[in-house]
Amino acid sequence: MPTTPLHTPLIDLHRELDGRLVDFAGWELPIQYEGVIAEHTWCRQSAGLFDVSHMGVVELRGDDPATDLEKLTPAGITTLQPGHMRYSLLTNDDGGVIDDLMITNRHDHFMLVVNAARRTVDIPHLRSSLPDIDLLERDDVALLALQGPKAVDALARLAPGADNLFFLQVADLSLDGTPVVVSRSGYTGEDGFELTVPADDADRIARLLLAQPEVQACGLGARDTLRLEAGLCLYGHELDETTSLVEADLRWTTPKRRREAKDFPGAERTMAEYDNGSSRLRVGLAADGKRPFRDGASLRTVEGAAAGIVTSGGYGPTVERPIGMGYVTPDLATPGTNLIADVRGKDVPVTVAELPFSPHNYLRQPKAGA
C-alpha cells in the first residue's frame, strides 16, 4: 500500500518555488528547482540553500554521555570540546558501518545528526545500547544548509557572529530574533553552515536567507553532485553494514588512542585491516570519455578480470566530466589505473582518480604558532 509522504516545514516554499519533488527515504523533497547543473554551479560560486530537515536530530543527556557514546563509535568523543562537532561512525560488532553521523558537544548535552534513511535503525540502536542515557528526538526543529564561498556574507548579515566560526565549530546565535544553532560545516566541500532552527520559524528564516543576493535554493540533485566532487561518502552507496571504515578510506575517523585500546564495536576486524590491509578500497573514478556510469556498474581490468563495483556515479559540473566512486581490489587502487565499467552491456573506460575531484574549501582554524 502507498504511504503518505513525510514533509519538512519548507514544503510550501518548495512548491511555491516550483521545486520538482521526489521521494527520498519517505520524504517528499525537491531534487531541483532551476536545474542540477545551474544549482551546483551557483553553490560553487556563491551560496546555495538546501533543506536537509529530513535528517534526524537526536539529543543525548546523562551523567557522562561522552563516555557512554564513545562505546558505540571508533571516534574520540571524550576529547570533543564544547562548541565543536565531529564526523563519526556507528559501527557494528562485525566492523561494518551502521551509519555515519555528525556529533556535537553542546556543553550540557550531545547532539547527533543522523541520516534520514537510517533513523529507524539508529534510534533503537542508541536506546538499547545506552540505557542510562536520556535520548530525545528533536522533531520540533528543522535543518537548513547554507553552502558556498559567499555563504558567510549572507549569514553574517542576518546572524552576527557567524563569521567568527571556523570549520566544525558550533555556536548559539540569533537570526532575526530567532535562536539558531549554527555550525560551520556541510556536505559540499565548500565553506558553509548548517542551521538548526525551530520548525515553526523555518519557513520565515529560509525566506530571509533566500532574499540575500548571494543565495539561491538548491535541491538534492545538486547536493549529490557537490558531495560526489568532494569525494564524500553517501550511506547506502559507499557505506553499509558490511563495509569497514578501512575499506571506505575513513581511517582518519579513528584516533590513535582508540586504535590502541581496541574498545569499540568491530575493533578486531578494523585493526586487522589497519595492520594487514583490506580486501578492497574506496577510490575515485573518472570516465575517459563523455559517457556517464552509475552505481551498481561492475568494474573489470582491461584484461577482463573482475576488479570491483561502482558505488556512485554522475556528471561533475565543476570538473566537466563523468565521475564516481567505487570499490576495487588494493592492487588496482593506484591513481591512473585503467579499468572498464560495464554500463548496461556497454564498456565505459574509466581511470582510478585522486579524491576529492574538486578541492575542499573549508575555513579551518589556524594552528597555534602558525
C-alpha positions in Angstrom: 0.0 0.0 0.0 1.3 3.5 -0.8 2.3 5.6 2.3 1.7 9.2 2.8 5.0 11.1 2.2 6.6 13.0 5.0 7.1 16.7 4.6 9.5 19.2 6.1 8.4 22.6 7.4 9.5 24.1 4.0 7.1 22.0 1.8 5.0 25.1 0.9 8.1 27.0 -0.1 9.4 24.2 -2.2 6.1 24.1 -4.1 6.0 27.9 -4.4 9.5 27.8 -6.0 8.3 25.1 -8.4 10.7 22.5 -7.0 10.5 19.1 -8.6 9.5 16.9 -5.7 10.7 13.3 -5.4 10.6 10.6 -2.7 13.7 10.4 -0.6 13.6 7.9 2.3 9.9 8.5 2.6 10.2 12.3 2.5 8.9 14.5 -0.4 11.8 16.8 -1.2 13.0 18.9 -4.2 15.5 17.3 -6.4 15.9 20.6 -8.3 14.4 24.0 -9.0 16.2 25.7 -11.9 18.3 22.6 -12.7 21.0 20.5 -11.1 23.9 21.9 -13.1 22.8 25.5 -12.5 22.3 25.0 -8.8 25.6 23.1 -8.5 27.5 25.9 -10.2 25.8 28.6 -8.1 26.7 26.8 -4.9 30.4 26.5 -6.0 30.5 30.3 -6.9 28.1 31.9 -4.4 25.7 30.3 -1.8 23.1 27.6 -2.1 20.3 26.9 0.4 19.4 23.3 1.0 16.5 21.9 3.0 18.0 19.0 5.0 15.3 18.8 7.6 14.7 15.1 6.8 17.9 14.3 8.7 17.3 13.0 12.2 18.3 15.3 15.2 18.9 13.5 18.5 19.9 14.8 21.9 21.7 12.7 24.4 21.8 13.7 28.1 23.2 11.9 31.1 25.8 11.9 33.8 28.6 11.2 31.3 27.2 11.0 27.8 30.6 11.3 26.1 32.0 8.2 27.7 28.8 6.3 27.0 28.6 7.3 23.4 32.2 6.6 22.8 31.4 2.9 23.4 29.5 2.8 20.1 31.9 4.5 17.8 35.6 4.4 16.9 35.8 8.2 17.2 37.1 10.2 20.0 34.1 11.6 21.8 35.5 12.3 25.3 38.1 14.6 23.7 35.5 16.6 21.7 35.5 20.1 23.2 32.3 22.0 23.9 31.2 24.1 20.9 32.8 21.6 18.5 31.4 18.9 16.2 33.0 15.8 14.7 32.2 13.4 11.8 31.9 9.9 13.1 30.6 6.4 12.5 28.4 4.0 14.4 29.9 0.5 13.9 28.6 -3.0 14.5 30.4 -5.9 16.1 31.5 -7.1 12.6 33.2 -3.8 11.8 30.5 -2.6 9.4 29.1 0.9 9.4 25.6 1.2 10.9 25.6 4.9 10.0 27.8 7.9 9.5 26.8 11.0 11.5 27.8 14.3 13.0 28.3 14.6 16.8 28.3 18.0 18.6 29.3 18.7 22.1 26.6 21.2 23.2 28.1 21.9 26.6 25.4 20.2 28.7 24.4 17.5 26.2 25.4 16.0 22.9 23.5 16.5 19.6 23.7 13.9 16.8 22.5 14.4 13.2 21.8 11.0 11.6 20.8 10.0 8.0 17.1 10.1 7.2 17.1 6.5 5.8 18.8 5.2 9.0 16.7 6.9 11.7 14.6 3.8 12.2 17.9 1.8 12.8 20.0 4.3 14.7 17.4 5.4 17.3 16.6 1.8 18.5 20.4 1.0 18.5 21.2 4.1 20.6 18.3 3.4 23.0 19.2 -0.2 23.6 22.9 0.4 23.8 22.7 3.4 26.1 20.1 2.5 28.7 21.4 5.1 31.2 21.2 8.0 28.7 18.1 10.2 28.1 17.5 10.2 24.3 15.3 12.8 22.7 14.4 13.0 19.0 14.1 16.7 18.1 11.1 16.7 15.8 10.5 20.3 16.7 13.5 21.6 14.7 14.4 22.0 11.0 17.8 21.8 9.4 19.0 24.2 6.7 22.3 24.0 4.9 23.8 27.3 3.5 26.8 26.3 1.4 29.3 28.1 -0.8 32.0 30.7 -0.7 29.6 33.6 -0.2 27.5 31.8 2.5 29.4 33.7 5.2 28.5 37.0 3.7 24.8 36.2 3.6 24.6 34.6 7.0 26.7 37.1 8.9 24.4 39.9 7.7 21.5 38.2 9.4 23.2 36.4 12.3 26.1 38.4 13.6 28.9 36.2 14.9 28.6 33.5 12.2 31.7 34.8 10.5 33.7 34.2 13.7 33.3 30.4 13.4 35.8 28.1 11.9 35.2 24.6 10.3 33.4 22.3 12.8 32.8 25.0 15.4 29.2 25.5 16.7 27.6 28.5 18.3 24.2 29.7 19.5 23.3 32.8 17.5 20.3 34.9 16.8 18.8 35.2 13.3 16.2 38.0 13.1 15.4 37.4 16.7 15.1 33.6 16.5 17.6 31.5 18.4 19.5 29.2 16.0 22.3 26.7 16.4 24.9 27.4 13.7 27.7 25.1 12.8 30.4 25.8 10.2 30.0 22.6 8.3 28.4 20.9 5.3 28.3 18.2 2.7 29.5 20.0 -0.4 33.2 20.5 0.1 32.6 24.3 0.2 32.8 26.6 3.1 29.3 27.0 4.6 27.0 26.5 7.5 24.3 24.2 8.8 21.5 25.8 10.9 19.2 24.1 13.4 16.2 26.2 13.7 12.8 26.0 15.4 10.4 24.2 12.9 7.8 26.9 13.3 10.3 29.6 12.2 12.0 27.5 9.4 9.9 28.9 6.5 10.5 32.5 7.6 14.2 32.0 8.1 14.6 30.2 4.7 12.8 33.2 3.0 15.1 35.7 4.8 18.2 33.7 3.5 16.8 33.5 0.0 16.2 37.2 0.0 20.0 37.7 0.2 21.6 38.4 -3.2 24.2 35.6 -2.7 21.6 32.9 -2.0 19.6 30.6 -4.3 17.6 27.5 -3.5 19.2 24.2 -4.3 17.8 20.6 -4.4 19.0 17.1 -3.6 20.4 16.7 -7.1 23.0 19.4 -6.7 23.7 18.2 -3.2 24.6 14.8 -4.6 26.9 16.1 -7.4 28.6 18.5 -5.0 29.3 15.8 -2.4 30.5 13.5 -5.2 33.0 16.0 -6.5 34.1 16.5 -2.9 34.7 12.7 -2.5 32.3 12.4 0.4 30.6 9.1 1.3 26.8 8.5 1.0 25.3 5.9 3.2 23.7 3.1 1.2 26.3 3.7 -1.6 29.8 3.9 -0.2 28.8 2.8 3.3 26.7 0.0 4.7 26.6 -2.6 7.5 29.2 -4.8 5.7 31.7 -2.1 4.8 34.5 -1.3 7.2 36.0 2.2 7.8 39.3 0.9 6.5 37.8 -0.2 3.2 36.0 3.2 3.0 39.2 5.1 3.4 38.0 6.6 6.7 40.9 5.7 8.9 41.2 9.3 10.0 38.0 8.9 12.0 39.7 6.7 14.5 42.4 8.4 16.7 45.5 6.6 17.9 44.0 6.3 21.4 41.0 4.3 20.2 43.1 2.1 17.9 45.4 1.2 20.7 42.5 0.5 23.1 40.6 -1.6 20.6 37.5 -0.9 22.7 34.9 0.0 20.0 32.4 -2.3 18.1 34.2 -4.2 15.3 37.7 -3.3 16.6 39.0 -6.8 15.8 38.3 -6.6 12.1 39.1 -2.9 11.9 42.5 -3.3 13.4 43.3 -6.4 11.5 42.6 -4.4 8.3 44.7 -1.5 9.7 47.6 -3.8 10.1 47.2 -6.2 7.2 45.1 -4.3 4.7 41.6 -4.9 3.5 40.3 -6.9 0.5 39.1 -3.7 -1.2 39.4 0.1 -1.1 37.2 3.1 -1.9 38.6 5.1 -4.9 37.6 7.9 -7.2 36.8 7.0 -10.8 36.8 9.3 -13.8 35.4 8.5 -17.2 37.9 8.6 -20.1 35.1 9.9 -22.4 31.7 11.6 -22.0 29.6 8.5 -21.3 28.5 8.5 -17.6 28.5 5.5 -15.3 26.2 4.8 -12.4 26.2 2.9 -9.1 25.9 -0.8 -9.5 28.1 -1.0 -12.6 30.7 -3.7 -12.3 34.3 -3.0 -12.9 36.9 -5.1 -14.6 40.5 -4.7 -15.7 41.4 -4.1 -19.3 42.5 -7.7 -19.4 39.0 -8.8 -18.3 39.5 -9.8 -14.7 36.9 -8.7 -12.1 38.0 -5.5 -10.3 35.2 -4.2 -8.2 32.0 -2.2 -8.4 30.8 1.4 -8.8 29.0 2.8 -5.8 28.2 6.4 -7.0 28.4 7.9 -10.4 27.3 11.0 -12.3 28.3 14.1 -14.1 30.6 16.5 -12.3 29.7 20.0 -13.4 32.8 21.7 -11.9 35.2 19.2 -13.3 33.2 18.9 -16.5 33.3 15.1 -16.9 31.5 12.0 -15.6 33.0 10.9 -12.3 32.2 8.5 -9.5 33.5 6.4 -6.6 33.7 2.7 -6.1 35.5 -0.3 -4.5 38.4 -2.1 -6.2 41.0 -4.6 -5.0 44.0 -2.9 -3.4 46.3 -3.7 -6.3 44.1 -1.6 -8.6 43.7 1.3 -6.3 46.6 3.4 -7.5 45.5 6.6 -9.3 46.0 6.3 -13.0 44.9 2.6 -13.2 42.8 1.9 -16.2 39.5 0.0 -15.8 36.3 -0.8 -17.6 32.8 -0.1 -16.2 30.0 -2.3 -17.6 27.1 0.1 -18.2 24.1 -1.9 -19.4 26.4 -4.1 -21.5 28.4 -1.2 -22.9 32.1 -0.8 -22.0 32.9 2.6 -20.4 36.7 3.2 -19.9 37.4 4.8 -16.5 40.5 5.7 -14.6 41.2 5.5 -10.9 41.4 9.1 -9.7 42.6 11.0 -6.7 39.9 12.2 -4.3 38.5 14.8 -4.0 37.8 15.8 -7.6 37.1 19.3 -6.5 39.3 20.7 -3.6 37.7 21.3 -0.2 37.4 24.9 0.7 36.7 24.7 4.5 37.7 27.6 6.7 40.0 25.8 9.1 41.3 27.4 12.3 45.0 28.3 12.1 47.3 26.1 14.1 48.8 27.7 17.2 52.0 29.4 16.4 51.3 29.5 12.7 
